[in-house]
């Protein structure tokens, strides 16, 4: 489905102003020569996400969707999957697995045809059939549409709008469909800025291999994976709702978590004891007793120990996904500084359920 035509670059889009996450850093206890000295946590380590980017994957589900989802989850990523209706119909379980893994599902046409050559009624039938297949398999009605090859016109946009979908192209093309190497994909992704969207594809090994490095780069720039707003087409804070029907957070809202009543939760950090080579962090969750929290540390730091939750770590131990296990609404972990003693953990998301 990919690589048939070079996908055109979209026109310059409007800038997006990301909200700042404020972590509750209470105090740090520094052990020096056996004497504990209490100091106030530095505000410079409090910002978790200076902005959000949209990681998108076209042409799924494929036979490699399970492998892609595994890599995404191991790296604490929620992404938007622009699915081909025919593929969804032939692999319903993989489409459902996308939603179960916390991804957002969207419409990428029925069979990846050149839609601008279609009549309006053909466009309507194609997109409607695709949305119905996605909803039947996942329970989610798509609110986003990406035209195959990025080819669009006013008629196609009007049809998508009539079906309750916003058209989304991309700001950065990973070139994975064009045989880009892992390093090339990582380099292309490094151009992402807050609010922007990158084009990638399901089913490409180099893309899966690039994800840990992409996330490391984003984390170093205080950028986090977000959802794509159906109102603006820009990347915004996740709303905690896997699958779709996202809502844009209100101005001034907390981009780490959804607004009250949306079914999400809030996660805040408290600094703990600091030693010469490591430090502790406690995360407190409010809004639900059944939660999943994703926290990241900045490489070369790495997470060595966790407690009071069901933990899974990324391959380089920089991203922790912690799920409630009945031990209460707080959990903790130890981070090895590995030469970087200034950075502090970033809460990427808190999801209820």
N, C-alpha and C positions, 0 to 999 in steps of 0.2 A: 504494500500500500504506500510505502514511503519511497522517496528517491526517484519517482517518475519524472517529476518536474521540480526545478528549484523553487522553493516557496518564497514569494516576494516579501521584502521587508515592509512592515506597516508604516504609516505616516507617523510623524512625531506625536507623541501623546502628551496630555497634560501632566504636569508634575503632581506628585502626591506627597502630602505632608504626614509622615508617620507620627503616631502617638508614642509617648515614652511610657515604658512600664516602670513602676516604682516598687522595688522590693523592700520588704520591711526588715531592714538590717538593725538589730537591736543592740548587740554588743559583742565584742570579741575579747576573749580572755587569752592573754599572751603569757606562756610559761617561759620564764627566763631565769636560769640558774636556780630552779626550784621555787621561785617566788611568782605567784600569779598576779598579774597586773591587768585590771579591767580597762579597756579602751573602747571608745565609740567607733563603730564600723564606718568606713569611709564612704561618703555619698557617691564617689566616683565609680564604685562597684555596684551601684544600685540599679542601673538601667539594664534591663534584660534585652529588649528589642527596640532599636532605634527606627525600625521599619520592617515591612514584610514584603516578601517576593512570592510570586506564584510559580511553583514548579508544576509543569503540565506534561502529560504523557499521552500521545495520540495513538490511534489505530488498535487499541485493545478491545476486549481481552484477547490474549494470545496464549500459546502453550507455555510461554515464559512469564505469564502474569504472576504466578505464585512466587517465582524467584525474585521478581521485581518488588512485590509487596514485602517479602522478607527483608530485602536490603533497605527499603524505605522505613520499615518499622524498627530495624536495628539501629538506624541513624536518626530516629525521632522525627521522621518526616511525614507530614500530611500533604498530599498533592491532589491535583485535579486530573481526572482520567477522562479524556475525550474519546468516548467509545464509539465504535462502528456498530450500527444496529445489527447487521448480519452476524458479526462476531459475538455479540451478546446473545442472540437467539441460539447460536450454536454452542455457546459455553456459558450458560446461565450461572453455574456455580462459581465461575471465576469472577463474573460481574458482582455477584453477591459478596464474594470474598473481598473485593475492593472496598465495599461499604463497611464490612465487618472490621477491616483494617484501619478504618477512620478516614478513608479517602472520599473525595467528592466526585460524583459521576456526572458526566456531561455528554452532549450530543455532538457526534462527528460525522453525521449522515449515515445512510443505510449501507452503502457499499463503496464509499470513497470515490464517487464519480465526479466529473467536472460539472458542478451544479449550475454554473452560469450559462450553460448551453441548454438548460431545461426550461420548460414553460413554468408559469407560476403555479399551476395546478400540480405539476410533477414535483416541484420543490415542496409544496405543501404536503403531498402524499409521502415523500421521502422522509422529511423531518418528523412528521407526525408518527409514521411507522417506527422510526428509530426511538423516539421518546417513549412510545408505548412499550416497545421491547425492553427498554431500560427500566421503566417503571414496573413492568411485570416481573422482571428478574430480581430487582433490588428493592422495590417499594418506594423508590425515589423518582419524582418527576423532574427531569433536567431543567435548569434555569439558565444554562449557558450553552452556546453553540459555537463550534469552530468549523468554518467551511474547509473542505478538503483542499490542499495545496494553497490555502489562503486566498483562493479565488472567490470574489464576492461582487455583488452589485446591489443597487437599491432595492430591487425586487426581492432578492434573497434575504436581505436584512429585514424587509417588511414582513416576509413570511415568518422568519424566526421570531420576530417581535409578536406577531399575531398568535404564536404558540407559546408565548410567555417566556421567551429566551432572549438573552442578550448575546450578540455576536462578540467573540473574543478572538483576536489574532495573537500576536506576540510582539515583544520588544526585542528579544534576543533569540537568535536561532542557534541551537547547539551544533547544528550540522551533523548530528549523529546519523541521520538518514542518508547522508552523503559520504559515508565511510570515514568520518572523523575519528581520530585516535582518542584514547582516554585523555591524554594530556591536552589535546585540542578542545575536547568537550569541556574540560575543566577550565581552560583558558577562556573559552567563549562565555561560560557561565559566570566568570569573574567580573564581567561587565555589568551584571545585574545591579540595579539601583532600587531603592525603596519604591514599592508600588508597581514594579515592572514584572513582566511575565516571560518565562523562557519556554521555548518549544523543544520537547524531547519526545522519544517514542518508546512504547512498550515493545519488548521482543529483541532489543539490541544489547548484546553483552557489554560492549564498551560503555554504554550509558549506565548500566548497573554498576560497573567497576568504577565509574567516575563519581558516583553519588557521595561516598565518604569524603572525598577531597572537595567536592562542591560544598558540602555542609561545613567542612572545616574552614573554608574561605569565608562563607557567609557568617559563621559564628565569630570569626576574627574581626568582622566589620559590624557586629551587633545587628545583623539582619536575620530574620527568622522566616521559615516557610509559613505562608498564610493562605487563606482562601481568596477566591476572586469574587469581588462584589458584583452581583447581578445588576446593581444600580449604576456603577461606574465602570466596570470592566477592569478595575485595578485591584492589586493585591492588598488585602487588609487583614486585620487580626482574625484568627480562627474563632468561630462561634461555638465550638464544642459539639456541633451537630454533624456526625458522620453522614456522608452521602450527598446531601444537598440542602436546598431550601435555606441558604445562608442569609443572615441579616447583617447589614453593615453596622458596626458599633457606633453609638451616638458620639458627637463631638465631645472631646474631653473624657470619653470613657476609657476604661482600662483595657488596653489591647491584648493583655494576657488571657482574659477570660470574657465570656459573654455577659451581656447585661442581665440583671436579676430577672428570674422568671423564664429564661430561655433554655433552661435545662442543663446549664453548665455549672462550673464551680470556680473557686478562686484559690490560688496557691501563693503563699508568701514564704519568704525565707528568713531564717534567723541565724546569724553567725554564731558559731560555737568556738570551742577551744582551738587555738592555733599553736602548732609546734614549728620547729625549724624547717621540717620537710613536708608538713601536711596540715590540714585543718578540717574541722567538722562543720557540717551545715544541717540544720533542721528545717524541714518544709512542713508547713501547716495548711491543711485544706479545709475550706468552708463551703457550704452550699449543698453538699451531698456526702453520704457515708460510703458510696460506691464510686470510686474515682480512678482515673488514670492520669498521672502527671509525667510530663517529659521535661527533664532538666539537663542542661549541657554545661560542660566546663570547657575552657579554652586550652587547646593543645599548646604546649606539651603536657599540661596538667592531665591527670587521669584519675578516675574514681576507683578506689581500691576496696572499700567495704560499704555495705548498706545494712539497714535494719528497719524493722517495723513495716514491712511491705513485701510484695512479690516483685522482685527486681529482674530486669533484663538490661544488659549493657551492649553498646555498639562494639564492633570488633576492636576499636582502639580505646575503649573504655572512657570515651569523652561524653557520650550521651546515655543518660539513664532514663529508662521507662519504668516507672514504679506504679504498681496497681495495689489497691487496698486489699488487705487479707484478714480483716477482722481485728487488727491490732490497734485500731483507733484512727484518728484523722490527722496524724502527723507521722513523718518518717525522717530518717536521717541517713547521712552518708559521709564518708571520709574521702577527701581529695588529696592526692599526692601533688605537690607543687612542681616537681621536676624542673626546677630552675625558674619558674614563673610564679612569684609569690604575690603579685598584685591583683591578678584577675580573680573574679569571684563567679559562682555559678549563675546561670541564666535560666529562668523558668520559660520554657517555650510554649507549653500548653497545659491546660487542666480540663479534662473531659469527664463528664458525669456518665456513669453506666459502665 
